Amino acid sequence: RGRRRRGRSRSRTRRARAASPTPAGNGSYFGSGDHRVDLDTFINKNMLEARVAAALRTMGMEEQRKVMGTDGGENSFLLLDRVKNPNAVVMSRIRKLEAMR
């Protein structure tokens, strides 16, 4: 009565992000220090298809880090619970980097 209700999706999204564990434990993931481990973890955690994983593996290390978000940039490492299609997101990131070459 007279009170405005906050949208449910907005509040749940914030809680989910705050509660979701990340490998670094601090809300971000800048890598474990072993790039190969990070690459394999990214592919497995996001359940990427073989063709997407192969496209990612053919890139240089710095480009891979940008796609995975381990470079400290804007990209997120864990996609599975945040987007509908992690394969499409990763391929989009790869295409963007290829277009910048």
One Martini backbone bead per residue (centre of mass of N, CA, C, O) as a GRO file, in nm:
protein
  101
    1ARG     BB    1   0.083   0.045   0.030
    2GLY     BB    2   0.254   0.292  -0.126
    3ARG     BB    3   0.469   0.092  -0.187
    4ARG     BB    4   0.757   0.021  -0.348
    5ARG     BB    5   0.863  -0.226  -0.554
    6ARG     BB    6   1.117  -0.420  -0.621
    7GLY     BB    7   1.272  -0.575  -0.851
    8ARG     BB    8   1.357  -0.902  -0.855
    9SER     BB    9   1.593  -0.932  -1.059
   10ARG     BB   10   1.780  -0.723  -0.936
   11SER     BB   11   1.824  -0.853  -0.653
   12ARG     BB   12   1.913  -1.136  -0.747
   13THR     BB   13   2.164  -1.057  -0.906
   14ARG     BB   14   2.327  -0.941  -0.672
   15ARG     BB   15   2.326  -1.193  -0.496
   16ALA     BB   16   2.454  -1.389  -0.699
   17ARG     BB   17   2.722  -1.237  -0.729
   18ALA     BB   18   2.802  -1.233  -0.426
   19ALA     BB   19   2.773  -1.562  -0.392
   20SER     BB   20   2.962  -1.624  -0.613
   21PRO     BB   21   3.219  -1.811  -0.669
   22THR     BB   22   3.567  -1.752  -0.704
   23PRO     BB   23   3.887  -1.837  -0.744
   24ALA     BB   24   3.988  -1.568  -0.590
   25GLY     BB   25   3.744  -1.461  -0.383
   26ASN     BB   26   3.698  -1.129  -0.497
   27GLY     BB   27   3.503  -1.114  -0.773
   28SER     BB   28   3.755  -1.212  -0.937
   29TYR     BB   29   3.966  -1.315  -1.232
   30PHE     BB   30   4.336  -1.326  -1.289
   31GLY     BB   31   4.442  -1.593  -1.231
   32SER     BB   32   4.680  -1.852  -1.130
   33GLY     BB   33   4.960  -1.832  -1.326
   34ASP     BB   34   4.844  -2.064  -1.519
   35HIS     BB   35   4.740  -2.055  -1.832
   36ARG     BB   36   4.653  -2.347  -1.896
   37VAL     BB   37   4.465  -2.377  -1.655
   38ASP     BB   38   4.280  -2.140  -1.724
   39LEU     BB   39   4.186  -2.244  -1.998
   40ASP     BB   40   4.066  -2.514  -1.902
   41THR     BB   41   3.872  -2.390  -1.695
   42PHE     BB   42   3.709  -2.215  -1.888
   43ILE     BB   43   3.608  -2.444  -2.070
   44ASN     BB   44   3.476  -2.621  -1.845
   45LYS     BB   45   3.294  -2.417  -1.681
   46ASN     BB   46   3.146  -2.325  -1.971
   47MET     BB   47   3.095  -2.560  -2.165
   48LEU     BB   48   3.254  -2.577  -2.427
   49GLU     BB   49   3.282  -2.633  -2.735
   50ALA     BB   50   3.512  -2.762  -2.947
   51ARG     BB   51   3.514  -2.525  -3.157
   52VAL     BB   52   3.561  -2.301  -2.946
   53ALA     BB   53   3.814  -2.413  -2.812
   54ALA     BB   54   3.983  -2.416  -3.073
   55ALA     BB   55   3.969  -2.113  -3.131
   56LEU     BB   56   4.105  -2.031  -2.864
   57ARG     BB   57   4.375  -2.203  -2.895
   58THR     BB   58   4.476  -2.040  -3.165
   59MET     BB   59   4.545  -1.818  -2.994
   60GLY     BB   60   4.695  -1.599  -2.826
   61MET     BB   61   4.758  -1.534  -2.502
   62GLU     BB   62   4.646  -1.241  -2.484
   63GLU     BB   63   4.377  -1.303  -2.624
   64GLN     BB   64   4.282  -1.517  -2.427
   65ARG     BB   65   4.277  -1.333  -2.178
   66LYS     BB   66   4.057  -1.144  -2.289
   67VAL     BB   67   3.834  -1.355  -2.328
   68MET     BB   68   3.849  -1.461  -2.018
   69GLY     BB   69   3.937  -1.208  -1.812
   70THR     BB   70   4.259  -1.226  -1.706
   71ASP     BB   71   4.347  -0.907  -1.774
   72GLY     BB   72   4.133  -0.705  -1.613
   73GLY     BB   73   3.894  -0.663  -1.767
   74GLU     BB   74   3.547  -0.681  -1.861
   75ASN     BB   75   3.551  -0.972  -1.867
   76SER     BB   76   3.414  -1.282  -1.791
   77PHE     BB   77   3.483  -1.599  -1.675
   78LEU     BB   78   3.194  -1.665  -1.578
   79LEU     BB   79   2.902  -1.768  -1.781
   80LEU     BB   80   2.685  -1.991  -1.731
   81ASP     BB   81   2.495  -1.810  -1.516
   82ARG     BB   82   2.484  -1.527  -1.710
   83VAL     BB   83   2.427  -1.682  -1.980
   84LYS     BB   84   2.277  -1.860  -2.234
   85ASN     BB   85   2.548  -1.854  -2.448
   86PRO     BB   86   2.876  -1.907  -2.417
   87ASN     BB   87   2.964  -1.965  -2.709
   88ALA     BB   88   2.870  -1.693  -2.830
   89VAL     BB   89   3.035  -1.507  -2.650
   90VAL     BB   90   3.316  -1.613  -2.724
   91MET     BB   91   3.294  -1.572  -3.031
   92SER     BB   92   3.251  -1.268  -3.012
   93ARG     BB   93   3.522  -1.203  -2.880
   94ILE     BB   94   3.695  -1.320  -3.106
   95ARG     BB   95   3.590  -1.143  -3.341
   96LYS     BB   96   3.670  -0.871  -3.222
   97LEU     BB   97   3.975  -0.928  -3.217
   98GLU     BB   98   4.005  -0.992  -3.520
   99ALA     BB   99   3.903  -0.705  -3.617
  100MET     BB  100   4.154  -0.548  -3.473
  101ARG     BB  101   4.403  -0.655  -3.656
   0.00000   0.00000   0.00000
